[in-house]
């Protein structure tokens, strides 16, 4: 997984252009909590823009359209930022994802992570939902047990998961320089 570095180009996929991210518009129960999510993979952002557009149209949040957008940013390093990185898909990463998706698990971890401006790690995308739900249902063993964690992570095929960066504070967003957006056809 790439480390967040000065000058790094990051991408955000959505049904609309995002020139100035607004944390109040960001969904709450995502992998690393409420925040503005980006990836170093343009292909991942393109894929997400298509998914996001289809969901927004089906929920009648927007009028039907045949395209989404990928907005591009450059990270301008700020040494004042507090960054938590999960370099690998391992138990702490899994617990973080579970804790933010379901607010009844690993509450102590959520408390520890609330002070970070940015959290980065592998993305648990729509393709991983069935495995995570099965984990939460206890079918791999007790949630949080070493056995259940090992089975779940193994089934998620972590070597195939792309990266994501969650910018959780206004201070973190200030480190992003908007470069532009492009349409992605469905």
C-alpha positions in Angstrom: 0.0 0.0 0.0 1.4 3.4 -0.9 2.3 5.8 1.8 0.7 9.3 1.7 3.4 11.6 0.4 3.8 15.2 -0.6 2.8 15.7 -4.2 0.9 12.4 -4.3 -2.0 12.5 -6.8 -5.3 11.2 -5.3 -8.7 10.5 -6.9 -12.3 10.6 -5.8 -15.1 8.9 -7.7 -18.7 10.3 -7.4 -21.9 11.0 -9.3 -20.8 14.7 -9.3 -17.7 16.9 -9.5 -16.3 17.6 -6.0 -14.3 20.8 -6.2 -14.5 21.6 -2.5 -15.1 18.6 -0.3 -17.6 19.2 2.6 -17.4 16.8 5.5 -21.0 17.4 6.5 -22.1 15.8 3.2 -19.9 12.7 3.7 -21.5 9.4 4.8 -21.0 8.4 8.4 -20.7 4.6 8.4 -17.8 4.0 6.0 -14.7 1.9 6.6 -12.7 4.6 8.5 -15.7 6.7 9.6 -17.1 9.9 8.3 -14.7 11.6 5.9 -13.8 12.4 2.3 -12.4 9.2 0.7 -9.8 9.2 -2.0 -7.5 6.5 -3.6 -4.2 6.5 -5.4 -5.9 4.2 -8.0 -7.6 6.1 -10.8 -9.2 2.9 -11.9 -10.7 2.3 -8.4 -12.1 5.9 -8.5 -13.6 5.3 -12.0 -15.3 2.2 -10.8 -16.6 3.9 -7.7 -18.0 6.8 -9.7 -20.1 4.3 -11.8 -21.4 2.6 -8.6 -22.1 6.0 -6.9 -23.9 7.3 -9.9 -26.1 4.1 -10.2 -26.9 4.3 -6.5 -27.8 8.0 -6.6 -30.1 7.5 -9.6 -31.8 4.5 -8.1 -32.4 6.4 -4.8 -33.7 9.3 -6.8 -31.0 11.7 -5.4 -30.2 12.8 -8.9 -31.9 12.8 -12.3 -30.8 9.9 -14.5 -27.4 10.4 -16.1 -25.0 8.2 -18.1 -21.8 9.4 -16.4 -20.1 9.9 -13.1 -17.0 12.0 -12.3 -13.5 11.4 -11.1 -12.1 14.4 -9.3 -8.3 14.7 -9.0 -6.3 16.2 -6.1 -2.7 16.6 -5.1 -1.7 16.1 -1.5 0.3 19.0 -0.1 2.0 17.6 3.0 1.3 19.3 6.3 3.5 18.0 9.1 0.8 19.1 11.5 -1.5 16.3 10.4 -2.1 13.2 12.6 -2.2 10.2 10.3 -3.1 6.6 11.1 -2.0 4.1 8.5 -3.0 0.5 8.3 -0.4 -0.7 5.8 -1.8 -4.3 5.6 -5.2 -5.9 5.9 -4.7 -7.4 9.4 -6.8 -7.6 12.6 -6.5 -4.0 13.6 -7.6 -2.9 10.1 -10.5 -5.3 10.1 -11.6 -4.2 13.6 -11.4 -0.5 12.4 -13.6 -1.2 9.4 -16.2 -3.2 11.5 -16.2 -0.5 14.2 -17.0 2.3 11.8 -19.6 0.3 9.8 -21.4 -1.0 12.9 -21.2 1.2 16.0 -21.7 -1.6 18.5 -18.2 -3.3 18.0 -14.7 -2.3 19.1 -15.9 1.0 20.6 -12.5 1.5 22.4 -10.8 1.5 19.0 -13.2 4.1 17.6 -12.3 6.3 20.6 -8.6 5.9 19.9 -9.0 6.8 16.3 -11.2 9.8 16.6 -8.3 12.2 16.9 -6.7 11.3 13.6 -7.0 13.7 10.7 -6.4 11.0 8.1 -6.8 7.2 8.2 -5.4 5.1 5.4 -5.5 1.4 4.6 -7.0 -1.1 2.2 -10.5 -0.6 0.9 -13.3 -3.0 1.9 -15.5 -2.4 -1.1 -18.9 -3.8 -2.2 -17.2 -7.0 -3.2 -16.2 -7.7 0.4 -19.6 -7.0 2.0 -20.7 -10.6 2.0 -17.5 -11.7 3.8 -17.8 -9.0 6.4 -21.5 -9.7 7.1 -20.7 -13.4 7.5 -17.9 -12.4 10.0 -20.4 -10.2 11.9 -22.9 -13.1 12.0 -20.3 -15.1 13.8 -20.0 -17.8 11.2 -16.1 -17.8 11.3 -16.1 -17.8 15.1 -16.7 -15.1 17.8 -16.3 -11.6 16.3 -12.9 -10.3 17.3 -11.4 -13.7 18.0 -8.1 -14.6 16.4 -9.7 -17.4 14.4 -12.5 -15.4 13.0 -10.2 -12.5 12.1 -7.8 -14.8 10.3 -10.5 -16.5 8.3 -12.3 -13.3 7.4 -9.1 -11.5 6.3 -8.0 -14.6 4.3 -11.3 -14.6 2.4 -11.1 -10.9 1.7 -8.1 -11.6 -0.5 -6.2 -8.5 0.9 -3.5 -8.7 -1.8 -6.2 -7.6 -4.3 -7.7 -4.8 -2.3 -6.9 -1.2 -3.4 -6.0 1.6 -1.0 -8.1 4.4 0.4 -7.4 7.6 2.3 -10.1 9.1 4.6 -9.6 12.8 5.2 -11.6 13.3 8.4 -11.0 16.9 9.4 -11.1 20.4 7.8 -7.4 20.6 8.6 -6.8 17.4 6.5 -8.9 18.7 3.6 -6.8 21.9 3.5 -3.9 19.7 2.5 -5.7 18.8 -0.8 -5.3 20.9 -3.9 -8.0 20.4 -6.5 -6.7 19.8 -10.0 -9.9 19.1 -12.0 -12.6 16.5 -12.8 -13.4 14.3 -15.7 -16.5 12.4 -16.8 -16.6 8.6 -16.6 -19.2 7.1 -18.8 -21.3 4.2 -17.4 
